[in-house]
Amino acid sequence: MGERVQGHTLFRLSVFMVGLIIMSFGIVLLIVSDIGAAPWDVLHVGLNIRFGLTVGMWSIIVGIIILTISALLSKKVPQYGAFLNMIFVGVFIDLFMKLPFIQTPSHIISQYIMGIIGIIVIGIGMGIYISAQLGAGPRDSLMIALTSITGWKIQYVRLTMEIVVVIVGGLLGGPIHLGTILFGVLIGPIGGVTIPYFQNLVHSFIAKLDSKNKYLKTSSFQ
């Protein structure tokens, strides 16, 4: 039983990390496309422009602040997945930012193609990491805490949060363009497809893994 639980945890952790890597790559594609950025990344880039440090470092710093607020509001310690999300997304963003082949396209059409691909990749990565069920990220943790306290519907809380960070990020010089709007419009429908798809895939794989282990144990007693 212990081996099975450990196997499940390692598998979920692997899925979680793959999802974070893919999502971070999508975040960088959207930022570098120069057509705008996701709301929280508008803030991270704005902080980078105004105060230095890297976009990834600001993602981590903002994540620490958000997790602290979430813990105080909910009076609960976030799951360890939230801490992994906070750290590794920032690290992966900075790593991808340094890749020499990720450059802003010279033509506006190519920029939008790159940006839309980035949004799709973010949605895929989001679906994969959420399917691991190791805990919500810092921003989602705050959203859940605020929803619990205010009693508002989750979509209203999320919308309010993102409007606030876009305004603050924009005032700091963050990239607010059509890509920011496209992200807001597209990420929900994309997540509506990727999240259940990868959740079913992960559950199916774990069920097959359990079935195989059960068969092997039964065979060993014969």
C-alpha positions in Angstrom: 0.0 0.0 0.0 2.8 2.3 0.9 4.7 1.6 -2.3 1.5 2.3 -4.3 1.0 5.6 -2.6 4.6 6.5 -3.2 4.4 5.5 -6.8 1.3 7.7 -7.3 3.0 10.6 -5.6 6.1 10.4 -7.8 3.9 10.0 -11.0 1.8 13.0 -10.0 4.9 15.1 -9.2 6.3 14.2 -12.6 3.1 15.3 -14.3 3.0 18.4 -12.2 6.5 19.4 -13.2 6.0 18.7 -16.9 2.9 20.9 -16.7 4.8 23.8 -15.1 7.5 23.6 -17.7 5.0 23.7 -20.5 3.0 26.5 -18.9 6.2 28.6 -18.3 7.2 28.2 -21.9 3.8 29.4 -23.0 4.1 32.4 -20.7 7.5 33.3 -22.2 6.2 33.0 -25.8 3.3 35.4 -25.0 5.6 37.9 -23.3 8.2 37.8 -26.0 5.6 38.0 -28.8 5.2 41.6 -27.7 1.4 41.6 -28.2 0.7 41.8 -24.5 0.9 39.4 -21.6 -1.4 37.5 -19.2 -2.6 39.8 -16.4 -0.2 38.6 -13.7 2.7 38.7 -16.1 1.8 42.3 -17.0 2.5 43.0 -13.3 5.7 40.9 -13.3 7.1 42.6 -16.4 6.1 46.0 -15.1 8.0 45.3 -11.8 11.0 44.2 -13.9 10.9 47.4 -15.9 10.5 49.6 -12.9 12.7 47.9 -10.3 15.0 45.5 -12.1 15.5 41.8 -11.2 14.1 39.3 -13.7 10.5 38.5 -14.6 10.9 35.1 -13.0 12.2 36.6 -9.8 9.2 38.9 -9.6 6.9 36.0 -10.2 8.4 34.2 -7.2 8.4 37.4 -5.0 4.8 38.2 -5.9 4.0 34.5 -5.3 5.5 34.6 -1.8 3.4 37.7 -0.9 0.2 36.1 -2.3 0.7 32.8 -0.6 1.3 34.6 2.7 -1.9 36.6 2.3 -3.8 33.5 1.3 -2.6 31.6 4.4 -3.6 34.5 6.7 -7.0 34.9 5.1 -7.8 31.2 5.0 -5.9 30.3 8.2 -4.6 27.3 6.3 -1.1 26.3 5.1 -1.2 26.0 1.3 -0.4 22.6 -0.2 3.2 22.0 -1.1 2.2 22.1 -4.8 1.5 25.8 -4.4 5.1 26.4 -3.2 6.6 24.3 -6.0 4.4 26.2 -8.5 5.6 29.5 -7.1 9.3 28.6 -7.3 9.6 26.6 -10.4 7.4 28.7 -12.7 9.7 31.7 -11.9 12.8 29.6 -12.5 11.5 28.2 -15.8 10.4 31.6 -17.0 13.9 33.0 -16.5 15.5 29.9 -18.2 13.3 30.1 -21.2 13.8 33.9 -21.4 17.6 33.2 -21.9 17.1 30.9 -24.9 18.6 32.7 -27.9 16.1 31.3 -30.4 13.1 32.8 -28.6 13.0 36.3 -30.2 10.2 38.7 -31.0 9.2 38.2 -34.6 9.7 41.2 -36.9 6.3 40.9 -38.6 3.1 41.7 -36.7 1.2 38.7 -38.0 4.0 36.4 -36.8 3.9 38.2 -33.4 0.2 37.3 -33.1 0.8 33.7 -34.2 3.5 33.4 -31.6 1.3 35.0 -28.9 -1.7 32.8 -29.7 0.5 29.7 -29.7 1.8 30.9 -26.3 -1.8 31.1 -24.9 -2.6 27.6 -26.2 0.6 26.3 -24.6 -0.2 28.0 -21.3 -3.6 26.3 -21.4 -2.1 22.9 -22.1 0.5 23.3 -19.3 -2.2 24.5 -17.0 -4.3 21.5 -17.7 -1.4 19.1 -17.2 -0.2 20.6 -13.9 -3.8 20.9 -12.5 -4.5 17.2 -13.4 -1.7 16.2 -11.0 -3.9 17.5 -8.1 -1.0 18.7 -5.9 -2.6 22.0 -5.0 -3.5 25.3 -6.5 -0.9 27.9 -7.5 -0.4 31.0 -5.4 -2.9 33.2 -7.5 -5.5 30.5 -7.4 -5.0 30.0 -3.7 -5.7 33.7 -3.1 -8.7 33.5 -5.4 -10.1 30.6 -3.4 -9.4 32.4 -0.1 -11.1 35.6 -1.2 -14.1 33.7 -2.6 -14.5 32.0 0.8 -14.4 35.3 2.7 -16.4 37.5 0.3 -19.0 35.0 -0.7 -18.7 36.2 -4.3 -18.8 33.9 -7.3 -15.3 32.7 -8.2 -15.5 34.3 -11.7 -16.1 37.7 -10.1 -13.3 37.3 -7.7 -10.9 36.3 -10.5 -12.0 39.1 -12.7 -11.6 41.7 -9.9 -8.1 40.3 -9.1 -7.0 40.4 -12.7 -8.3 43.9 -13.4 -6.4 45.2 -10.3 -3.1 43.5 -11.3 -3.4 44.7 -14.9 -4.0 48.3 -13.8 -1.0 48.2 -11.4 1.2 46.4 -13.9 0.2 48.8 -16.6 1.1 51.8 -14.4 4.5 50.2 -13.9 5.0 49.9 -17.6 3.9 46.3 -18.1 2.7 45.2 -21.6 -1.0 45.7 -22.0 -2.1 45.0 -25.6 -4.5 43.0 -27.5 -2.7 39.8 -26.4 -3.9 40.5 -22.8 -7.5 40.6 -24.0 -7.0 37.5 -26.1 -5.6 35.7 -23.1 -8.6 36.6 -21.0 -11.0 35.5 -23.8 -9.2 32.3 -24.8 -7.7 30.8 -21.6 -11.1 29.8 -20.1 -12.3 27.8 -23.1 -8.8 26.2 -23.6 -8.7 25.3 -19.9 -12.2 23.9 -20.2 -10.9 21.4 -22.7 -7.4 20.7 -21.4 -8.2 20.3 -17.7 -10.8 17.5 -17.9 -8.8 15.9 -20.7 -5.6 15.6 -18.7 -7.5 14.7 -15.5 -9.1 11.8 -17.2 -5.7 10.8 -18.7 -4.0 10.9 -15.3 -6.8 9.0 -13.6 -6.8 6.4 -16.4 -3.0 5.9 -16.2 -3.1 5.5 -12.4 -6.0 3.0 -12.6 -4.0 1.0 -15.2 -0.9 1.2 -12.9 -2.9 -0.1 -10.0 -4.4 -2.9 -12.1 -0.9 -3.9 -13.3 0.6 -3.9 -9.8 -2.4 -5.9 -8.5 -1.9 -8.5 -11.3 1.9 -8.7 -10.5 1.2 -9.2 -6.8 -1.4 -11.8 -7.5 0.9 -13.7 -9.9 3.7 -13.7 -7.4 1.6 -15.6 -4.8 0.7 -18.3 -7.4 
